[in-house]
């Protein structure tokens, strides 16, 4: 069963286009993570937060990624990484056109 992972953490930048330019290689590497279907990058310069929302094929993949990502961020000096794994209510998500295909998979 697919799982949604929500992650956020204190982040002082860069943001916006500068962040996009600086993190291309990281973004490309995330596509190779086991079980990862997609990621939406999140940022709030006003609140000094970075993060993302991910769709994984299953809970084991989401948990493994969260553990790896938390360790990576902590090595970069991030003190607190908040991560939550959620089930998806497919019927309601379908009504609101959520980008979650049944059994969908990335290329």
C-alpha positions as CSV (number, residue, x, y, z in Angstrom):
1,X,0.0,0.0,0.0
2,X,1.4,3.4,-1.0
3,X,2.4,5.8,1.8
4,X,2.8,9.5,1.9
5,X,5.9,10.9,3.8
6,X,5.9,14.5,5.0
7,X,9.2,16.0,6.1
8,X,10.2,19.4,7.4
9,X,13.1,20.9,9.2
10,X,14.7,24.3,10.0
11,X,16.5,25.6,7.0
12,X,18.2,29.0,6.4
13,X,18.4,28.7,2.6
14,X,19.1,29.0,-0.1
15,X,15.5,29.3,-1.3
16,X,13.7,29.6,-4.7
17,X,15.7,29.6,-7.8
18,X,19.0,29.6,-5.9
19,X,18.0,26.4,-4.1
20,X,16.8,24.8,-7.3
21,X,20.1,25.5,-9.0
22,X,22.2,24.3,-5.9
23,X,20.3,21.0,-5.4
24,X,19.8,19.6,-8.9
25,X,22.1,16.6,-8.2
26,X,20.4,15.8,-4.9
27,X,17.0,16.0,-6.6
28,X,18.2,13.7,-9.4
29,X,19.6,11.2,-6.8
30,X,16.3,11.0,-4.9
31,X,14.7,9.5,-8.1
32,X,16.9,6.5,-7.4
33,X,15.7,5.9,-3.9
34,X,14.0,2.5,-3.5
35,X,10.2,2.7,-3.6
36,X,10.1,6.5,-4.3
37,X,7.4,7.4,-6.7
38,X,7.5,11.3,-6.5
39,X,8.5,14.2,-4.4
40,X,7.1,17.7,-4.0
41,X,9.8,20.0,-2.6
42,X,8.5,22.5,0.0
43,X,10.1,25.7,1.3
44,X,9.2,28.7,3.5
45,X,11.7,31.5,3.5
46,X,9.5,33.4,5.9
47,X,9.4,30.5,8.4
48,X,13.0,29.3,7.7
49,X,11.7,25.8,6.8
50,X,12.7,23.3,4.1
51,X,11.1,19.9,3.4
52,X,9.1,17.8,1.1
53,X,6.1,15.5,0.5
54,X,6.9,12.2,-1.0
55,X,4.9,9.3,-2.3
56,X,6.4,5.8,-1.7
57,X,5.3,2.4,-2.9
58,X,5.1,1.1,0.7
59,X,5.8,1.8,4.3
60,X,9.1,0.0,4.5
61,X,10.5,2.3,1.7
62,X,9.2,5.4,3.3
63,X,10.7,4.5,6.7
64,X,14.1,3.6,5.1
65,X,14.2,6.9,3.2
66,X,13.2,8.9,6.3
67,X,16.0,7.3,8.4
68,X,18.6,7.9,5.7
69,X,17.4,11.5,5.0
70,X,17.3,12.3,8.7
71,X,20.9,11.1,9.1
72,X,22.0,13.1,6.0
73,X,20.4,16.3,7.3
74,X,21.9,15.9,10.8
75,X,25.4,15.6,9.3
76,X,24.7,18.9,7.6
77,X,23.9,20.4,11.0
78,X,20.1,20.2,11.0
79,X,19.1,19.6,14.6
80,X,15.4,18.5,14.3
81,X,13.9,16.6,11.4
82,X,10.2,16.1,11.6
83,X,8.9,13.2,9.5
84,X,5.4,11.6,9.4
85,X,4.2,8.7,7.3
86,X,0.5,8.7,6.3
87,X,-2.0,6.4,4.8
88,X,-3.9,7.8,1.8
89,X,-7.7,7.9,1.7
90,X,-7.9,7.1,-2.0
91,X,-11.7,7.8,-2.6
92,X,-11.5,11.3,-1.2
93,X,-8.1,12.0,-2.9
94,X,-9.7,11.0,-6.2
95,X,-12.5,13.5,-5.7
96,X,-9.9,16.3,-5.2
97,X,-7.7,15.1,-8.1
98,X,-4.7,14.2,-5.9
99,X,-1.7,13.1,-8.1
100,X,-1.8,9.5,-6.8
101,X,-2.6,6.9,-9.5
102,X,-3.7,3.5,-8.2
103,X,-0.6,1.4,-8.3
104,X,1.2,4.2,-10.1
105,X,4.9,4.0,-10.6
106,X,7.5,6.4,-11.9
107,X,9.6,5.6,-15.0
